[in-house]
Structures are given as structure tokens and as C-alpha cells.
Amino acid sequence: MARLFRRAPRQMTLPGIAAPRASKPGLRGRGPIERARLRLVTTPVTRRRFLAGTLGWVSAAVAAALGIPAAAAVVWPSFRKTSHGWSPVARLGDPEPGQPDLSVEGTPILTQFTSLVQDAYLKAEPRNTAIFVRNDGGGKFTVYDVRCTHLGCPVNYKDETSRYYSPCHGGVFDDEGRVLAGPPPRPLDRYEYKVEQGVLYVGALYQVNDQLQRIT
């Protein structure tokens, strides 16, 4: 009789990591951009992610117990925030409902993308990141980070002046992201991009100098 009431084994989880859901929300009828974002949100905890989290907790305990700063310097860089792969932004020419129309050339459009971010030993979380996308024509784009390079405040773009304005300390950038006024130390940062099968994707964030040459 004892076997009839034996509970099924529970899946192991780490603090901050929820057990995977039994099923994903329906993807039928959704566009490719929305399906990609839903997969990020509903992806179950894999063995690799579980082991990475476990290693983070063990390493933290060892470093705290031994009081060795060098241990943290060696271990924690492996668990810093990282963005995995390319993230879809929008379909070109035929945007899905709620997605931006990037067919207009020359005007920066405020939109966002969703990426999977790993923070130290915690589970990877889907996060939305705001960007400005400018269609430069001929299949070329410029993707700007919205954060001011001074203190990270989100900038606003005004069509009437073709300028980006930072709400803190009077930072002003031209339509190419160069600094025109205020304390920002460099132009607006940019994202790598690519177009595949009619969809715009963004990749790594990088910096440029005053000549708009990539420096990182």
C-alpha cells in the first residue's frame, strides 16, 4: 500500500531558478519574432544551466570561506552578463502586428529587442532592450543604443532638429550619434546587425570614436 502513495520525485532547482513549466504557450498563429521571444521566456532549465548555477554557488561559498579575493577574480568573469547570439528586431517590409515599420529611410525609429542575459550564477533571463534603428537605404541600417554615454540616461530623438537629447546634464548628439554638447565622452554606442530572410537581427554592442570608427 505504501507504494500507491509514494510521491513522484521533484526536479532539483536552484534559488532564483524556477522549475520548468509543463508546456509552452501556444505558438500557432504567432509571427517568427513573437515565437522567438516566447521561446526565450519558456525555455526550461537545462542540465548545463543547472550545473553552471551550482558551480556559481559553490565558488561563492569557497571564496567567502577562504577570504581570497583572487578566487573571485578568476571565477566570476565566467558568469558575467552575456547576450547569447543574435536577437530578432522586426520583419522588413511586412512587419508583424505591434512591430515597427523599418521601411522608412533616414528616420531613427525607437523599438526594442529581446535577448537572453546571464547574470553571474543566476538563471538566464529574457530582457527587453530599447534601441533606435535607422534605415540607411540599400539594405543598410544603423542601430543605436538609447543610453547616453555619460551616465546611461535614455536619449530622445527630435525630428525637427535631427538630434538626440539626453535628459541629464544637457547631452546632445547629432543624427549620426556624435557628441555636440554636454559631458558625454564619446558618440552613442551601436549594435552589430544582420538581415536574414527578411528579418533584422542585432548582435553585440560596440563603441565608436569621433570618426565613427569602431573601437571595441
Protein Blocks (a to p, Z undefined) as FASTA:
>chain_A
ZZmmpccddddddehiacddfbdcdfehiafklmmmmmmmmoccdfklmmmmmmmmmmmm
mmmmnopaklmmmmmmmmcccdehjadfbdehiacehiacfkbghiacdddddddddehj
bccdddddddddddebjhiacdddfbdfklopacdddfklopacdfehhiacdfkopafb
djbfbdcdddddddeehiacddddddddfkopafZZ
